[in-house]
Amino acid sequence: MSTPIVNRVAQSPLKVIDPVDFYPNGTRVALDIAQWLDQGLILREKAFREQLETFDWSIYKDQYVAIGCSLDAILPAWALLLVNAKLMGTARYALIGSIEALDLALIHQQIAATDFSVYKDAPVMLKGCADKSLPAQVYTLLLERLAPVAKKISFGEACSSVPLWKRP
């Protein structure tokens, strides 16, 4: 007589969090303001403002936009802010920085809006293998939010986890 196989992971109180669940769907694009610089180096305010006024911002409708400059130009601080202001009301979200910074900001918003009280006094596993590459800081954000409520936090998979934190 054989012994039935028991899924001990499914029966345990362990709660698994997949960080990818905090990655909002949507198109991410980089907007390079170098296209509006004179000779790729100089920002001429009047020409810059005119180009922004005639630009078709609707191409960024409902997209996540990272605003930056690919050239080593010296820019006034207001230039990138002005582009950001033009995207308001069109883009789903825009920030000054890289696509990686954009991803981190979006995930941070999702984590900040999540109620982690459902993990009160529970052992929690931060899933280590993901279908999507995420910034390492995502795990730090989750660790910070979970530590006040979880009993213990580990990283990896149920079959091979690394303990990260345990309530004293």
Number of C-alpha atoms within 10 A of each C-alpha: 3 4 5 6 6 8 8 9 11 10 8 9 12 16 19 18 15 15 19 16 12 16 19 13 9 10 12 19 16 18 20 14 19 18 14 19 19 12 9 15 14 14 20 11 12 8 13 18 16 11 14 15 11 8 11 9 16 12 10 19 16 15 19 25 26 22 23 18 21 12 13 9 13 10 13 10 8 9 15 19 14 13 20 18 13 16 22 13 12 17 18 16 20 26 21 18 16 17 19 13 14 22 20 19 16 18 23 18 14 14 19 13 9 11 10 16 13 10 19 15 15 17 18 24 22 22 19 17 13 11 7 9 8 16 13 9 12 20 16 11 15 18 19 11 17 21 19 15 17 22 17 22 24 21 21 15 14 18 6 10 15 14 13 12 16 12 11 5
